[in-house]
């Protein structure tokens, strides 16, 4: 989600100014802000167009620079410079006016996501990233609490099935470099390549854990299973393992909702709907 720069905490605005001076960058267009970040189009001293990203560091964005360095532009935006203590990044300039989310043909968009995931997950995760095995253990430990807390009987049954699927694969969590948040808004057009991924929340794990964003975003209930098959084929995944890890991702999302007191209306939750479609596939 992007918004007005005036909505961004002053610390990020101040830091952006500091790094423009430190790295000799010239602001070159309107800035975009997200919930925890600010991205400023800039031009480097040598004339290279770039994007300066300043952000609040948290567990999810930790390791972003390491992931981008590992990919080295293979399916992702290139990292030009970074400051590890603050998580500040200088990135290759992509075309923010042309996100994959604006592509009218959702079938073509799903194919783009599949191709990018195949390239990104071909890389082994560098040391020090969050690990899916640790996340899986934490989720498993919280399942009894979630079942007591979940107010909707149908959602409670689905969570039991998701937990059972997670137990089937948790002992082999994988070691690939995962983007974790590859939805259509996190893919931009580029002069260097038709489409490139941005804004990873990297972790080490099984590529099957990557599929839910592309299934739930631009949600189409009639297309869920076809999308799943397109993605698993593109990445070369075992279908049943990918199904189990996707159900685990549904469980992860519901655990967050319950912890935030945001159970909402389960029948309208698209991620739970994806879970039901794959459970019954």
Secondary structure as GFF3:
##gff-version 3
##sequence-region A 1 281
A	DSSP	three_ten_helix	5	7	.	.	.	ID=ss1
A	DSSP	alpha_helix	10	22	.	.	.	ID=ss2
A	DSSP	beta_strand	26	27	.	.	.	ID=ss3
A	DSSP	beta_strand	32	33	.	.	.	ID=ss4
A	DSSP	beta_strand	37	43	.	.	.	ID=ss5
A	DSSP	beta_strand	49	55	.	.	.	ID=ss6
A	DSSP	alpha_helix	64	71	.	.	.	ID=ss7
A	DSSP	beta_strand	79	83	.	.	.	ID=ss8
A	DSSP	beta_strand	88	92	.	.	.	ID=ss9
A	DSSP	beta_strand	95	99	.	.	.	ID=ss10
A	DSSP	three_ten_helix	100	102	.	.	.	ID=ss11
A	DSSP	alpha_helix	106	120	.	.	.	ID=ss12
A	DSSP	beta_strand	130	131	.	.	.	ID=ss13
A	DSSP	alpha_helix	132	149	.	.	.	ID=ss14
A	DSSP	alpha_helix	153	169	.	.	.	ID=ss15
A	DSSP	beta_strand	176	178	.	.	.	ID=ss16
A	DSSP	three_ten_helix	184	186	.	.	.	ID=ss17
A	DSSP	beta_strand	187	189	.	.	.	ID=ss18
A	DSSP	beta_strand	195	197	.	.	.	ID=ss19
A	DSSP	beta_strand	203	205	.	.	.	ID=ss20
A	DSSP	three_ten_helix	207	210	.	.	.	ID=ss21
A	DSSP	alpha_helix	212	216	.	.	.	ID=ss22
A	DSSP	three_ten_helix	221	223	.	.	.	ID=ss23
A	DSSP	alpha_helix	224	235	.	.	.	ID=ss24
A	DSSP	alpha_helix	239	259	.	.	.	ID=ss25
A	DSSP	three_ten_helix	266	268	.	.	.	ID=ss26
A	DSSP	alpha_helix	270	279	.	.	.	ID=ss27
###
